[in-house]
């Protein structure tokens, strides 16, 4: 019964996540419509989504969960806490390094090159026109 309860909990939160994501997309489409600003938002949103997929849903979690389970079986509570603290610190430092590299490689802190990466028909030197 515990496995069924755990599966139902994970499924419920996944469904809630999908519904809130759909709501977010609807609100953004309603507020901004289809245009260059919305396109720039979605292109900029790809990088955090990629990091979320890698670290929260992807290879990292698949590799870390068995290690955490082994640490819980073999060690005491302090050993598990130390492992979690070190992993959280490593992920925080990695995120800060990626963020700093993104900021340093962005000329003038306005990013024309992500638009070119996400939309091949947009040149890196093009500017968004307002109004």
C-alpha positions in Angstrom: 0.0 0.0 0.0 2.9 2.3 0.7 4.2 2.0 -2.9 0.7 2.8 -4.2 0.5 5.9 -1.9 3.9 7.1 -3.0 3.1 6.6 -6.7 -0.2 8.5 -6.2 1.6 11.4 -4.5 4.2 11.7 -7.2 1.5 11.5 -9.9 -0.6 14.1 -8.2 2.2 16.6 -8.0 3.2 15.9 -11.6 -0.3 16.6 -12.7 -0.4 19.8 -10.6 2.9 20.9 -12.2 1.5 20.3 -15.7 -1.7 22.3 -14.9 0.3 25.2 -13.4 2.6 25.1 -16.4 -0.4 25.3 -18.8 -1.8 28.1 -16.8 1.5 30.0 -17.0 1.6 29.5 -20.8 -2.0 30.7 -21.2 -1.3 33.9 -19.0 1.9 34.7 -20.9 0.1 34.2 -24.3 -2.8 36.4 -23.1 -0.6 39.1 -21.7 2.0 39.4 -24.5 0.5 37.7 -27.5 2.6 36.4 -30.4 5.5 38.7 -31.0 9.2 39.3 -30.7 9.1 39.9 -26.9 7.3 36.6 -26.3 9.7 34.8 -28.6 12.7 36.3 -26.7 11.1 35.1 -23.4 10.7 31.6 -24.6 14.2 31.5 -25.9 15.6 32.8 -22.6 13.5 30.2 -20.8 15.2 27.3 -22.6 18.4 27.5 -20.5 16.7 27.2 -17.1 14.5 24.4 -18.5 17.6 22.5 -19.7 19.2 22.8 -16.3 16.0 21.7 -14.6 15.8 18.7 -16.9 19.4 17.7 -16.2 19.6 18.2 -12.5 16.0 17.7 -11.2 14.5 15.2 -13.6 17.4 13.7 -15.5 20.8 12.0 -15.1 21.7 13.6 -11.8 18.7 12.4 -9.9 18.9 9.0 -11.4 22.5 8.7 -10.3 22.1 10.4 -6.9 19.0 8.6 -5.5 20.8 5.2 -5.3 23.8 6.8 -3.6 21.5 8.5 -1.1 19.7 5.3 -0.4 23.0 3.5 0.2 24.2 6.3 2.5 20.9 6.1 4.5 21.3 2.3 4.9 24.9 2.3 5.9 25.4 5.6 7.7 23.9 7.5 10.4 21.8 10.7 10.2 24.8 13.0 10.3 26.5 11.1 7.4 23.4 11.6 5.3 23.1 15.3 6.3 26.8 15.8 5.3 26.3 14.1 2.0 23.2 16.3 1.2 25.0 19.5 2.3 28.0 18.7 0.1 25.8 17.9 -3.0 23.7 21.0 -2.4 26.9 23.1 -2.2 28.3 21.6 -5.4 25.1 22.2 -7.3 24.9 25.8 -6.0 28.5 26.5 -7.1 27.9 24.9 -10.5 24.8 27.0 -11.0 26.7 30.2 -10.0 29.5 29.4 -12.4 27.1 28.8 -15.3 25.2 32.0 -14.4 28.5 34.0 -14.2 29.7 32.6 -17.6 26.3 33.6 -19.1 26.6 37.1 -17.7 30.2 37.5 -18.7 29.7 36.3 -22.3 26.6 38.5 -22.8 27.6 41.9 -24.3 26.1 44.7 -22.3 23.9 42.3 -20.4 21.5 42.2 -23.3 21.6 38.9 -25.0 21.2 38.9 -28.7 23.0 35.6 -29.1 20.4 33.4 -27.3 17.8 34.6 -29.7 20.0 33.4 -32.6 20.5 30.0 -30.9 16.8 29.4 -30.3 15.5 30.9 -33.5 17.7 30.3 -36.6 16.0 33.0 -38.6 17.0 35.8 -36.1 20.5 37.2 -36.6 22.5 38.0 -33.4 22.8 41.6 -34.4 19.1 42.2 -34.9 17.3 44.4 -32.3 13.8 44.1 -31.0 11.6 46.9 -32.1 9.0 48.2 -29.6 5.7 49.7 -30.6 
